[in-house]
Amino acid sequence: MHGLIGKMTAAAGKRDELVAILLEGVHEMPGCLSYVVAHDPKDADAVWITEVWDSEASHKASLQLPAVRAAIARAMPLIAGFGEGATTVPVGGHGLG
Amino acid sequence: MHGLIGKMTAAAGKRDELVAILLEGVHEMPGCLSYVVAHDPKDADAVWITEVWDSEASHKASLQLPAVRAAIARAMPLIAGFGEGATTVPVGGHGLG
């Protein structure tokens, strides 16, 4: 499996709008086993995204999906920056639908 | 919802043993919507855990479950240290069973 953990900072006041875009279509990405969007309670503009894919290839393929490309294009202007993150190799757990 | 992201370092050579303990019973924790254990591909001793609970109370209650307390007691000697982490407020996603 292929995992991603990342923090991004929305443009001021734009977190809700950004989160709404990030959550569009999360159930329709082939190979996506887990995709969680979360607020950072200490930073009103910060968003955490944790992802698990059945393979790195599935994740890369998702970035070519028309709906995902369109969502990224709409999201980018709402993103002020990217923070810490990690690429991981999930080995098991709960909620890996 | 209540989210946790954390990195821990296993004692040298003990990651597999630690991961096996961490994965025990992950399907039997009331209120746990997602619990993913992952290797850090850049550090042979490092483990990432990402969790989503329906509430902070459910997470705290899980730490009192006999099986979880026993697993923590067995895991602690295998943990060399704790790294970066974050507490989050998940707002949606996929795989939140």
N, CA and C atoms of all chains as a GROMACS GRO file, in nm:
protein
  582
    1MET      N    1   0.085  -0.119   0.000
    1MET     CA    2   0.000   0.000   0.000
    1MET      C    3   0.089   0.124   0.000
    2HIS      N    4   0.026   0.235  -0.039
    2HIS     CA    5   0.095   0.364  -0.049
    2HIS      C    6   0.021   0.466   0.035
    3GLY      N    7   0.092   0.533   0.127
    3GLY     CA    8   0.029   0.628   0.216
    3GLY      C    9   0.086   0.768   0.202
    4LEU      N   10  -0.001   0.865   0.225
    4LEU     CA   11   0.043   1.004   0.223
    4LEU      C   12  -0.014   1.077   0.343
    5ILE      N   13   0.068   1.155   0.406
    5ILE     CA   14   0.026   1.242   0.517
    5ILE      C   15   0.074   1.382   0.481
    6GLY      N   16  -0.017   1.479   0.482
    6GLY     CA   17   0.027   1.612   0.444
    6GLY      C   18  -0.057   1.722   0.507
    7LYS      N   19   0.007   1.834   0.528
    7LYS     CA   20  -0.060   1.951   0.582
    7LYS      C   21  -0.055   2.062   0.479
    8MET      N   22  -0.165   2.128   0.459
    8MET     CA   23  -0.164   2.244   0.370
    8MET      C   24  -0.235   2.359   0.439
    9THR      N   25  -0.198   2.479   0.400
    9THR     CA   26  -0.258   2.598   0.459
    9THR      C   27  -0.343   2.667   0.353
   10ALA      N   28  -0.470   2.690   0.388
   10ALA     CA   29  -0.559   2.758   0.296
   10ALA      C   30  -0.530   2.907   0.298
   11ALA      N   31  -0.566   2.973   0.190
   11ALA     CA   32  -0.564   3.119   0.191
   11ALA      C   33  -0.658   3.165   0.302
   12ALA      N   34  -0.629   3.280   0.359
   12ALA     CA   35  -0.706   3.326   0.475
   12ALA      C   36  -0.856   3.321   0.448
   13GLY      N   37  -0.928   3.253   0.538
   13GLY     CA   38  -1.073   3.247   0.527
   13GLY      C   39  -1.126   3.151   0.423
   14LYS      N   40  -1.040   3.078   0.358
   14LYS     CA   41  -1.082   2.992   0.246
   14LYS      C   42  -1.082   2.842   0.281
   15ARG      N   43  -1.060   2.808   0.410
   15ARG     CA   44  -1.047   2.665   0.442
   15ARG      C   45  -1.173   2.586   0.410
   16ASP      N   46  -1.286   2.638   0.445
   16ASP     CA   47  -1.411   2.565   0.421
   16ASP      C   48  -1.430   2.538   0.272
   17GLU      N   49  -1.402   2.641   0.192
   17GLU     CA   50  -1.419   2.627   0.047
   17GLU      C   51  -1.321   2.522  -0.007
   18LEU      N   52  -1.198   2.526   0.046
   18LEU     CA   53  -1.096   2.430   0.003
   18LEU      C   54  -1.136   2.288   0.044
   19VAL      N   55  -1.178   2.272   0.168
   19VAL     CA   56  -1.218   2.140   0.218
   19VAL      C   57  -1.331   2.082   0.135
   20ALA      N   58  -1.427   2.166   0.100
   20ALA     CA   59  -1.541   2.120   0.018
   20ALA      C   60  -1.492   2.062  -0.115
   21ILE      N   61  -1.396   2.128  -0.175
   21ILE     CA   62  -1.341   2.079  -0.303
   21ILE      C   63  -1.266   1.947  -0.280
   22LEU      N   64  -1.185   1.944  -0.174
   22LEU     CA   65  -1.106   1.823  -0.145
   22LEU      C   66  -1.197   1.702  -0.123
   23LEU      N   67  -1.316   1.725  -0.069
   23LEU     CA   68  -1.406   1.612  -0.037
   23LEU      C   69  -1.492   1.569  -0.154
   24GLU      N   70  -1.491   1.646  -0.262
   24GLU     CA   71  -1.568   1.607  -0.380
   24GLU      C   72  -1.510   1.478  -0.440
   25GLY      N   73  -1.593   1.382  -0.468
   25GLY     CA   74  -1.549   1.264  -0.543
   25GLY      C   75  -1.454   1.171  -0.469
   26VAL      N   76  -1.440   1.186  -0.338
   26VAL     CA   77  -1.343   1.101  -0.268
   26VAL      C   78  -1.385   0.954  -0.267
   27HIS      N   79  -1.510   0.928  -0.298
   27HIS     CA   80  -1.555   0.789  -0.300
   27HIS      C   81  -1.542   0.726  -0.438
   28GLU      N   82  -1.496   0.803  -0.535
   28GLU     CA   83  -1.491   0.752  -0.673
   28GLU      C   84  -1.348   0.743  -0.727
   29MET      N   85  -1.250   0.727  -0.642
   29MET     CA   86  -1.110   0.722  -0.690
   29MET      C   87  -1.062   0.578  -0.682
   30PRO      N   88  -1.049   0.509  -0.797
   30PRO     CA   89  -1.006   0.369  -0.798
   30PRO      C   90  -0.876   0.348  -0.719
   31GLY      N   91  -0.880   0.250  -0.629
   31GLY     CA   92  -0.758   0.216  -0.553
   31GLY      C   93  -0.741   0.298  -0.427
   32CYS      N   94  -0.831   0.392  -0.402
   32CYS     CA   95  -0.822   0.473  -0.281
   32CYS      C   96  -0.888   0.397  -0.166
   33LEU      N   97  -0.811   0.362  -0.066
   33LEU     CA   98  -0.862   0.283   0.047
   33LEU      C   99  -0.903   0.371   0.164
   34SER      N  100  -0.839   0.489   0.171
   34SER     CA  101  -0.870   0.582   0.280
   34SER      C  102  -0.828   0.722   0.236
   35TYR      N  103  -0.915   0.819   0.265
   35TYR     CA  104  -0.883   0.959   0.231
   35TYR      C  105  -0.954   1.044   0.334
   36VAL      N  106  -0.878   1.102   0.426
   36VAL     CA  107  -0.939   1.177   0.536
   36VAL      C  108  -0.892   1.322   0.531
   37VAL      N  109  -0.987   1.414   0.534
   37VAL     CA  110  -0.958   1.556   0.536
   37VAL      C  111  -0.993   1.608   0.676
   38ALA      N  112  -0.900   1.677   0.738
   38ALA     CA  113  -0.921   1.721   0.875
   38ALA      C  114  -0.876   1.865   0.897
   39HIS      N  115  -0.942   1.933   0.988
   39HIS     CA  116  -0.896   2.066   1.031
   39HIS      C  117  -0.784   2.049   1.131
   40ASP      N  118  -0.693   2.148   1.133
   40ASP     CA  119  -0.595   2.157   1.241
   40ASP      C  120  -0.656   2.248   1.347
   41PRO      N  121  -0.684   2.197   1.466
   41PRO     CA  122  -0.753   2.278   1.566
   41PRO      C  123  -0.672   2.397   1.617
   42LYS      N  124  -0.542   2.396   1.590
   42LYS     CA  125  -0.456   2.506   1.636
   42LYS      C  126  -0.434   2.614   1.530
   43ASP      N  127  -0.483   2.586   1.408
   43ASP     CA  128  -0.460   2.682   1.299
   43ASP      C  129  -0.584   2.685   1.211
   44ALA      N  130  -0.656   2.795   1.214
   44ALA     CA  131  -0.785   2.805   1.146
   44ALA      C  132  -0.775   2.794   0.994
   45ASP      N  133  -0.652   2.804   0.943
   45ASP     CA  134  -0.636   2.793   0.798
   45ASP      C  135  -0.576   2.659   0.755
   46ALA      N  136  -0.539   2.574   0.850
   46ALA     CA  137  -0.464   2.454   0.816
   46ALA      C  138  -0.553   2.330   0.800
   47VAL      N  139  -0.514   2.247   0.704
   47VAL     CA  140  -0.586   2.124   0.671
   47VAL      C  141  -0.485   2.009   0.667
   48TRP      N  142  -0.523   1.897   0.726
   48TRP     CA  143  -0.443   1.775   0.718
   48TRP      C  144  -0.514   1.676   0.625
   49ILE      N  145  -0.438   1.611   0.540
   49ILE     CA  146  -0.496   1.507   0.454
   49ILE      C  147  -0.415   1.380   0.475
   50THR      N  148  -0.481   1.272   0.508
   50THR     CA  149  -0.414   1.143   0.521
   50THR      C  150  -0.480   1.048   0.421
   51GLU      N  151  -0.397   0.981   0.346
   51GLU     CA  152  -0.446   0.896   0.237
   51GLU      C  153  -0.381   0.759   0.242
   52VAL      N  154  -0.458   0.658   0.198
   52VAL     CA  155  -0.402   0.524   0.177
   52VAL      C  156  -0.453   0.474   0.043
   53TRP      N  157  -0.360   0.430  -0.041
   53TRP     CA  158  -0.392   0.378  -0.174
   53TRP      C  159  -0.344   0.233  -0.184
   54ASP      N  160  -0.410   0.156  -0.270
   54ASP     CA  161  -0.364   0.017  -0.281
   54ASP      C  162  -0.225   0.012  -0.347
   55SER      N  163  -0.188   0.116  -0.420
   55SER     CA  164  -0.054   0.123  -0.480
   55SER      C  165  -0.021   0.268  -0.514
   56GLU      N  166   0.107   0.295  -0.530
   56GLU     CA  167   0.149   0.430  -0.571
   56GLU      C  168   0.096   0.461  -0.711
   57ALA      N  169   0.088   0.355  -0.794
   57ALA     CA  170   0.038   0.372  -0.932
   57ALA      C  171  -0.107   0.420  -0.930
   58SER      N  172  -0.187   0.364  -0.839
   58SER     CA  173  -0.328   0.406  -0.830
   58SER      C  174  -0.337   0.553  -0.792
   59HIS      N  175  -0.251   0.592  -0.701
   59HIS     CA  176  -0.252   0.734  -0.660
   59HIS      C  177  -0.215   0.822  -0.778
   60LYS      N  178  -0.108   0.787  -0.847
   60LYS     CA  179  -0.065   0.868  -0.962
   60LYS      C  180  -0.174   0.872  -1.069
   61ALA      N  181  -0.240   0.758  -1.092
   61ALA     CA  182  -0.347   0.753  -1.194
   61ALA      C  183  -0.462   0.845  -1.155
   62SER      N  184  -0.487   0.853  -1.026
   62SER     CA  185  -0.600   0.937  -0.981
   62SER      C  186  -0.579   1.083  -1.018
   63LEU      N  187  -0.452   1.123  -1.023
   63LEU     CA  188  -0.422   1.263  -1.052
   63LEU      C  189  -0.450   1.297  -1.198
   64GLN      N  190  -0.475   1.193  -1.279
   64GLN     CA  191  -0.508   1.215  -1.420
   64GLN      C  192  -0.658   1.210  -1.447
   65LEU      N  193  -0.735   1.171  -1.345
   65LEU     CA  194  -0.880   1.166  -1.363
   65LEU      C  195  -0.933   1.308  -1.390
   66PRO      N  196  -1.017   1.325  -1.490
   66PRO     CA  197  -1.069   1.459  -1.524
   66PRO      C  198  -1.128   1.532  -1.403
   67ALA      N  199  -1.206   1.460  -1.323
   67ALA     CA  200  -1.270   1.524  -1.207
   67ALA      C  201  -1.166   1.570  -1.106
   68VAL      N  202  -1.061   1.488  -1.087
   68VAL     CA  203  -0.956   1.526  -0.991
   68VAL      C  204  -0.874   1.643  -1.044
   69ARG      N  205  -0.841   1.639  -1.172
   69ARG     CA  206  -0.766   1.750  -1.233
   69ARG      C  207  -0.846   1.880  -1.220
   70ALA      N  208  -0.976   1.872  -1.243
   70ALA     CA  209  -1.060   1.992  -1.233
   70ALA      C  210  -1.064   2.042  -1.088
   71ALA      N  211  -1.074   1.948  -0.994
   71ALA     CA  212  -1.079   1.987  -0.853
   71ALA      C  213  -0.947   2.052  -0.811
   72ILE      N  214  -0.835   1.995  -0.857
   72ILE     CA  215  -0.704   2.053  -0.823
   72ILE      C  216  -0.693   2.194  -0.879
   73ALA      N  217  -0.740   2.212  -1.000
   73ALA     CA  218  -0.733   2.346  -1.062
   73ALA      C  219  -0.814   2.448  -0.981
   74ARG      N  220  -0.927   2.404  -0.930
   74ARG     CA  221  -1.011   2.495  -0.849
   74ARG      C  222  -0.953   2.517  -0.710
   75ALA      N  223  -0.883   2.414  -0.660
   75ALA     CA  224  -0.830   2.422  -0.523
   75ALA      C  225  -0.703   2.506  -0.515
   76MET      N  226  -0.618   2.496  -0.615
   76MET     CA  227  -0.485   2.559  -0.607
   76MET      C  228  -0.491   2.707  -0.567
   77PRO      N  229  -0.582   2.788  -0.624
   77PRO     CA  230  -0.584   2.930  -0.585
   77PRO      C  231  -0.622   2.951  -0.438
   78LEU      N  232  -0.679   2.848  -0.377
   78LEU     CA  233  -0.724   2.858  -0.237
   78LEU      C  234  -0.617   2.810  -0.140
   79ILE      N  235  -0.503   2.765  -0.193
   79ILE     CA  236  -0.397   2.709  -0.109
   79ILE      C  237  -0.283   2.811  -0.095
   80ALA      N  238  -0.253   2.846   0.029
   80ALA     CA  239  -0.146   2.943   0.053
   80ALA      C  240  -0.011   2.874   0.065
   81GLY      N  241  -0.010   2.747   0.108
   81GLY     CA  242   0.119   2.679   0.123
   81GLY      C  243   0.102   2.536   0.168
   82PHE      N  244   0.215   2.464   0.160
   82PHE     CA  245   0.216   2.323   0.200
   82PHE      C  246   0.312   2.307   0.318
   83GLY      N  247   0.272   2.232   0.418
   83GLY     CA  248   0.354   2.214   0.538
   83GLY      C  249   0.418   2.077   0.542
   84GLU      N  250   0.438   2.030   0.667
   84GLU     CA  251   0.506   1.901   0.680
   84GLU      C  252   0.422   1.790   0.621
   85GLY      N  253   0.491   1.681   0.586
   85GLY     CA  254   0.421   1.567   0.529
   85GLY      C  255   0.511   1.446   0.528
   86ALA      N  256   0.454   1.334   0.489
   86ALA     CA  257   0.533   1.211   0.483
   86ALA      C  258   0.468   1.116   0.383
   87THR      N  259   0.553   1.039   0.319
   87THR     CA  260   0.507   0.928   0.236
   87THR      C  261   0.528   0.802   0.320
   88THR      N  262   0.429   0.718   0.326
   88THR     CA  263   0.441   0.600   0.412
   88THR      C  264   0.406   0.473   0.335
   89VAL      N  265   0.428   0.361   0.402
   89VAL     CA  266   0.389   0.231   0.346
   89VAL      C  267   0.294   0.165   0.446
   90PRO      N  268   0.164   0.191   0.432
   90PRO     CA  269   0.069   0.129   0.524
   90PRO      C  270   0.079  -0.024   0.521
   91VAL      N  271   0.071  -0.083   0.641
   91VAL     CA  272   0.083  -0.230   0.648
   91VAL      C  273  -0.043  -0.294   0.707
   92GLY      N  274  -0.138  -0.211   0.750
   92GLY     CA  275  -0.262  -0.268   0.799
   92GLY      C  276  -0.340  -0.169   0.883
   93GLY      N  277  -0.457  -0.211   0.926
   93GLY     CA  278  -0.538  -0.123   1.009
   93GLY      C  279  -0.686  -0.143   0.991
   94HIS      N  280  -0.762  -0.045   1.036
   94HIS     CA  281  -0.908  -0.048   1.030
   94HIS      C  282  -0.955   0.069   0.943
   95GLY      N  283  -1.061   0.043   0.864
   95GLY     CA  284  -1.112   0.151   0.780
   95GLY      C  285  -1.044   0.159   0.646
   96LEU      N  286  -0.981   0.049   0.606
   96LEU     CA  287  -0.916   0.046   0.475
   96LEU      C  288  -1.010  -0.021   0.377
   97GLY      N  289  -1.119   0.052   0.353
   97GLY     CA  290  -1.230  -0.002   0.271
   97GLY      C  291  -1.189  -0.028   0.130
   98MET      N  292  -1.554   1.473   1.483
   98MET     CA  293  -1.461   1.359   1.487
   98MET      C  294  -1.329   1.406   1.548
   99HIS      N  295  -1.249   1.301   1.589
   99HIS     CA  296  -1.120   1.327   1.656
   99HIS      C  297  -1.014   1.250   1.581
  100GLY      N  298  -0.908   1.320   1.541
  100GLY     CA  299  -0.803   1.256   1.462
  100GLY      C  300  -0.667   1.266   1.530
  101LEU      N  301  -0.586   1.163   1.505
  101LEU     CA  302  -0.451   1.163   1.558
  101LEU      C  303  -0.356   1.118   1.447
  102ILE      N  304  -0.245   1.188   1.438
  102ILE     CA  305  -0.137   1.153   1.346
  102ILE      C  306  -0.011   1.145   1.430
  103GLY      N  307   0.062   1.037   1.425
  103GLY     CA  308   0.182   1.028   1.508
  103GLY      C  309   0.286   0.935   1.451
  104LYS      N  310   0.408   0.966   1.482
  104LYS     CA  311   0.521   0.884   1.440
  104LYS      C  312   0.590   0.830   1.564
  105MET      N  313   0.623   0.704   1.563
  105MET     CA  314   0.701   0.649   1.673
  105MET      C  315   0.817   0.568   1.616
  106THR      N  316   0.921   0.556   1.694
  106THR     CA  317   1.038   0.481   1.652
  106THR      C  318   1.049   0.355   1.737
  107ALA      N  319   1.057   0.242   1.669
  107ALA     CA  320   1.072   0.115   1.741
  107ALA      C  321   1.216   0.100   1.787
  108ALA      N  322   1.234   0.020   1.890
  108ALA     CA  323   1.370  -0.020   1.927
  108ALA      C  324   1.430  -0.091   1.806
  109ALA      N  325   1.562  -0.083   1.793
  109ALA     CA  326   1.628  -0.139   1.675
  109ALA      C  327   1.584  -0.283   1.649
  110GLY      N  328   1.538  -0.307   1.526
  110GLY     CA  329   1.500  -0.442   1.486
  110GLY      C  330   1.365  -0.490   1.537
  111LYS      N  331   1.292  -0.404   1.607
  111LYS     CA  332   1.167  -0.446   1.671
  111LYS      C  333   1.041  -0.393   1.602
  112ARG      N  334   1.057  -0.331   1.483
  112ARG     CA  335   0.939  -0.269   1.420
  112ARG      C  336   0.830  -0.370   1.387
  113ASP      N  337   0.868  -0.483   1.332
  113ASP     CA  338   0.768  -0.582   1.292
  113ASP      C  339   0.689  -0.631   1.414
  114GLU      N  340   0.763  -0.655   1.522
  114GLU     CA  341   0.698  -0.704   1.645
  114GLU      C  342   0.604  -0.596   1.700
  115LEU      N  343   0.649  -0.468   1.695
  115LEU     CA  344   0.566  -0.357   1.743
  115LEU      C  345   0.441  -0.343   1.656
  116VAL      N  346   0.460  -0.346   1.524
  116VAL     CA  347   0.346  -0.331   1.432
  116VAL      C  348   0.243  -0.441   1.455
  117ALA      N  349   0.290  -0.563   1.477
  117ALA     CA  350   0.197  -0.675   1.500
  117ALA      C  351   0.109  -0.647   1.622
  118ILE      N  352   0.170  -0.593   1.727
  118ILE     CA  353   0.092  -0.560   1.848
  118ILE      C  354  -0.006  -0.447   1.819
  119LEU      N  355   0.042  -0.344   1.749
  119LEU     CA  356  -0.044  -0.229   1.718
  119LEU      C  357  -0.167  -0.272   1.638
  120LEU      N  358  -0.152  -0.375   1.554
  120LEU     CA  359  -0.262  -0.416   1.466
  120LEU      C  360  -0.360  -0.513   1.533
  121GLU      N  361  -0.322  -0.561   1.650
  121GLU     CA  362  -0.413  -0.652   1.720
  121GLU      C  363  -0.539  -0.576   1.760
  122GLY      N  364  -0.655  -0.632   1.734
  122GLY     CA  365  -0.778  -0.575   1.786
  122GLY      C  366  -0.822  -0.441   1.728
  123VAL      N  367  -0.762  -0.402   1.616
  123VAL     CA  368  -0.798  -0.268   1.562
  123VAL      C  369  -0.942  -0.265   1.511
  124HIS      N  370  -1.001  -0.380   1.492
  124HIS     CA  371  -1.139  -0.383   1.442
  124HIS      C  372  -1.240  -0.387   1.557
  125GLU      N  373  -1.191  -0.393   1.679
  125GLU     CA  374  -1.282  -0.408   1.794
  125GLU      C  375  -1.280  -0.288   1.888
  126MET      N  376  -1.249  -0.170   1.839
  126MET     CA  377  -1.243  -0.054   1.927
  126MET      C  378  -1.363   0.037   1.899
  127PRO      N  379  -1.461   0.038   1.990
  127PRO     CA  380  -1.582   0.119   1.970
  127PRO      C  381  -1.550   0.264   1.937
  128GLY      N  382  -1.610   0.313   1.830
  128GLY     CA  383  -1.592   0.454   1.793
  128GLY      C  384  -1.472   0.479   1.703
  129CYS      N  385  -1.396   0.376   1.677
  129CYS     CA  386  -1.278   0.392   1.589
  129CYS      C  387  -1.324   0.383   1.444
  130LEU      N  388  -1.308   0.489   1.370
  130LEU     CA  389  -1.354   0.493   1.230
  130LEU      C  390  -1.241   0.460   1.133
  131SER      N  391  -1.116   0.486   1.178
  131SER     CA  392  -1.001   0.457   1.093
  131SER      C  393  -0.878   0.445   1.182
  132TYR      N  394  -0.797   0.344   1.151
  132TYR     CA  395  -0.673   0.324   1.230
  132TYR      C  396  -0.574   0.260   1.134
  133VAL      N  397  -0.474   0.336   1.092
  133VAL     CA  398  -0.381   0.287   0.991
  133VAL      C  399  -0.239   0.287   1.048
  134VAL      N  400  -0.173   0.173   1.037
  134VAL     CA  401  -0.034   0.160   1.080
  134VAL      C  402   0.052   0.149   0.955
  135ALA      N  403   0.156   0.229   0.948
  135ALA     CA  404   0.238   0.232   0.828
  135ALA      C  405   0.386   0.239   0.861
  136HIS      N  406   0.467   0.179   0.773
  136HIS     CA  407   0.613   0.194   0.782
  136HIS      C  408   0.652   0.330   0.726
  137ASP      N  409   0.763   0.384   0.780
  137ASP     CA  410   0.825   0.500   0.716
  137ASP      C  411   0.932   0.445   0.622
  138PRO      N  412   0.920   0.464   0.492
  138PRO     CA  413   1.014   0.402   0.399
  138PRO      C  414   1.157   0.456   0.411
  139LYS      N  415   1.172   0.568   0.479
  139LYS     CA  416   1.307   0.628   0.492
  139LYS      C  417   1.374   0.589   0.624
  140ASP      N  418   1.299   0.521   0.711
  140ASP     CA  419   1.356   0.486   0.843
  140ASP      C  420   1.305   0.349   0.883
  141ALA      N  421   1.393   0.252   0.884
  141ALA     CA  422   1.354   0.111   0.906
  141ALA      C  423   1.297   0.085   1.044
  142ASP      N  424   1.310   0.182   1.134
  142ASP     CA  425   1.256   0.163   1.270
  142ASP      C  426   1.129   0.246   1.293
  143ALA      N  427   1.092   0.329   1.197
  143ALA     CA  428   0.983   0.426   1.223
  143ALA      C  429   0.847   0.376   1.175
  144VAL      N  430   0.746   0.410   1.255
  144VAL     CA  431   0.608   0.371   1.228
  144VAL      C  432   0.520   0.497   1.236
  145TRP      N  433   0.428   0.510   1.141
  145TRP     CA  434   0.329   0.617   1.144
  145TRP      C  435   0.193   0.556   1.179
  146ILE      N  436   0.121   0.623   1.266
  146ILE     CA  437  -0.015   0.579   1.297
  146ILE      C  438  -0.109   0.696   1.273
  147THR      N  439  -0.212   0.674   1.193
  147THR     CA  440  -0.314   0.777   1.170
  147THR      C  441  -0.447   0.719   1.214
  148GLU      N  442  -0.518   0.796   1.293
  148GLU     CA  443  -0.641   0.747   1.354
  148GLU      C  444  -0.753   0.848   1.336
  149VAL      N  445  -0.876   0.794   1.324
  149VAL     CA  446  -0.996   0.880   1.328
  149VAL      C  447  -1.097   0.812   1.420
  150TRP      N  448  -1.147   0.892   1.515
  150TRP     CA  449  -1.246   0.841   1.611
  150TRP      C  450  -1.373   0.924   1.599
  151ASP      N  451  -1.485   0.865   1.636
  151ASP     CA  452  -1.608   0.944   1.624
  151ASP      C  453  -1.608   1.056   1.730
  152SER      N  454  -1.529   1.041   1.836
  152SER     CA  455  -1.516   1.148   1.936
  152SER      C  456  -1.386   1.128   2.015
  153GLU      N  457  -1.342   1.233   2.080
  153GLU     CA  458  -1.223   1.222   2.166
  153GLU      C  459  -1.252   1.130   2.284
  154ALA      N  460  -1.377   1.132   2.328
  154ALA     CA  461  -1.418   1.046   2.440
  154ALA      C  462  -1.402   0.898   2.403
  155SER      N  463  -1.440   0.863   2.278
  155SER     CA  464  -1.427   0.723   2.235
  155SER      C  465  -1.280   0.682   2.235
  156HIS      N  466  -1.195   0.774   2.190
  156HIS     CA  467  -1.052   0.742   2.189
  156HIS      C  468  -1.002   0.720   2.332
  157LYS      N  469  -1.036   0.812   2.422
  157LYS     CA  470  -0.992   0.799   2.561
  157LYS      C  471  -1.046   0.669   2.622
  158ALA      N  472  -1.171   0.636   2.594
  158ALA     CA  473  -1.231   0.513   2.648
  158ALA      C  474  -1.155   0.390   2.598
  159SER      N  475  -1.109   0.397   2.473
  159SER     CA  476  -1.040   0.279   2.417
  159SER      C  477  -0.913   0.247   2.495
  160LEU      N  478  -0.853   0.352   2.552
  160LEU     CA  479  -0.728   0.332   2.625
  160LEU      C  480  -0.750   0.259   2.758
  161GLN      N  481  -0.878   0.245   2.794
  161GLN     CA  482  -0.911   0.171   2.919
  161GLN      C  483  -0.955   0.028   2.890
  162LEU      N  484  -0.972  -0.006   2.761
  162LEU     CA  485  -1.011  -0.144   2.728
  162LEU      C  486  -0.899  -0.240   2.773
  163PRO      N  487  -0.934  -0.348   2.841
  163PRO     CA  488  -0.831  -0.442   2.888
  163PRO      C  489  -0.736  -0.486   2.777
  164ALA      N  490  -0.792  -0.518   2.660
  164ALA     CA  491  -0.708  -0.568   2.550
  164ALA      C  492  -0.611  -0.457   2.504
  165VAL      N  493  -0.659  -0.332   2.502
  165VAL     CA  494  -0.572  -0.222   2.459
  165VAL      C  495  -0.465  -0.195   2.565
  166ARG      N  496  -0.506  -0.195   2.692
  166ARG     CA  497  -0.408  -0.174   2.800
  166ARG      C  498  -0.300  -0.282   2.795
  167ALA      N  499  -0.340  -0.406   2.770
  167ALA     CA  500  -0.242  -0.515   2.764
  167ALA      C  501  -0.149  -0.497   2.645
  168ALA      N  502  -0.206  -0.454   2.532
  168ALA     CA  503  -0.124  -0.434   2.412
  168ALA      C  504  -0.024  -0.320   2.434
  169ILE      N  505  -0.069  -0.212   2.498
  169ILE     CA  506   0.020  -0.099   2.526
  169ILE      C  507   0.135  -0.144   2.617
  170ALA      N  508   0.102  -0.224   2.716
  170ALA     CA  509   0.206  -0.272   2.809
  170ALA      C  510   0.310  -0.355   2.735
  171ARG      N  511   0.266  -0.436   2.639
  171ARG     CA  512   0.360  -0.518   2.561
  171ARG      C  513   0.438  -0.435   2.461
  172ALA      N  514   0.374  -0.328   2.411
  172ALA     CA  515   0.438  -0.246   2.307
  172ALA      C  516   0.542  -0.150   2.364
  173MET      N  517   0.516  -0.095   2.481
  173MET     CA  518   0.603   0.012   2.534
  173MET      C  519   0.751  -0.026   2.533
  174PRO      N  520   0.790  -0.149   2.577
  174PRO     CA  521   0.934  -0.182   2.577
  174PRO      C  522   0.994  -0.186   2.436
  175LEU      N  523   0.907  -0.192   2.334
  175LEU     CA  524   0.956  -0.202   2.195
  175LEU      C  525   0.966  -0.065   2.129
  176ILE      N  526   0.927   0.041   2.203
  176ILE     CA  527   0.925   0.176   2.148
  176ILE      C  528   1.045   0.255   2.199
  177ALA      N  529   1.126   0.304   2.107
  177ALA     CA  530   1.245   0.381   2.145
  177ALA      C  531   1.211   0.529   2.163
  178GLY      N  532   1.108   0.577   2.090
  178GLY     CA  533   1.075   0.719   2.104
  178GLY      C  534   0.955   0.758   2.020
  179PHE      N  535   0.907   0.880   2.046
  179PHE     CA  536   0.792   0.932   1.974
  179PHE      C  537   0.835   1.056   1.895
  180GLY      N  538   0.791   1.066   1.772
  180GLY     CA  539   0.831   1.179   1.686
  180GLY      C  540   0.718   1.278   1.669
  181GLU      N  541   0.721   1.342   1.550
  181GLU     CA  542   0.620   1.446   1.527
  181GLU      C  543   0.481   1.386   1.524
  182GLY      N  544   0.384   1.471   1.551
  182GLY     CA  545   0.245   1.426   1.550
  182GLY      C  546   0.152   1.545   1.550
  183ALA      N  547   0.024   1.514   1.537
  183ALA     CA  548  -0.076   1.621   1.538
  183ALA      C  549  -0.209   1.563   1.583
  184THR      N  550  -0.285   1.648   1.648
  184THR     CA  551  -0.424   1.616   1.679
  184THR      C  552  -0.508   1.694   1.580
  185THR      N  553  -0.603   1.628   1.518
  185THR     CA  554  -0.682   1.696   1.414
  185THR      C  555  -0.831   1.681   1.441
  186VAL      N  556  -0.907   1.750   1.358
  186VAL     CA  557  -1.053   1.738   1.363
  186VAL      C  558  -1.100   1.695   1.223
  187PRO      N  559  -1.107   1.564   1.199
  187PRO     CA  560  -1.152   1.518   1.068
  187PRO      C  561  -1.291   1.572   1.034
  188VAL      N  562  -1.310   1.611   0.908
  188VAL     CA  563  -1.439   1.666   0.867
  188VAL      C  564  -1.503   1.585   0.755
  189GLY      N  565  -1.432   1.485   0.706
  189GLY     CA  566  -1.493   1.399   0.605
  189GLY      C  567  -1.388   1.318   0.532
  190GLY      N  568  -1.435   1.233   0.442
  190GLY     CA  569  -1.342   1.155   0.364
  190GLY      C  570  -1.397   1.020   0.324
  191HIS      N  571  -1.307   0.934   0.282
  191HIS     CA  572  -1.340   0.798   0.238
  191HIS      C  573  -1.272   0.698   0.332
  192GLY      N  574  -1.341   0.587   0.361
  192GLY     CA  575  -1.279   0.487   0.448
  192GLY      C  576  -1.304   0.513   0.594
  193LEU      N  577  -1.404   0.593   0.623
  193LEU     CA  578  -1.437   0.622   0.763
  193LEU      C  579  -1.551   0.530   0.804
  194GLY      N  580  -1.515   0.400   0.809
  194GLY     CA  581  -1.613   0.293   0.831
  194GLY      C  582  -1.677   0.303   0.968
   0.00000   0.00000   0.00000
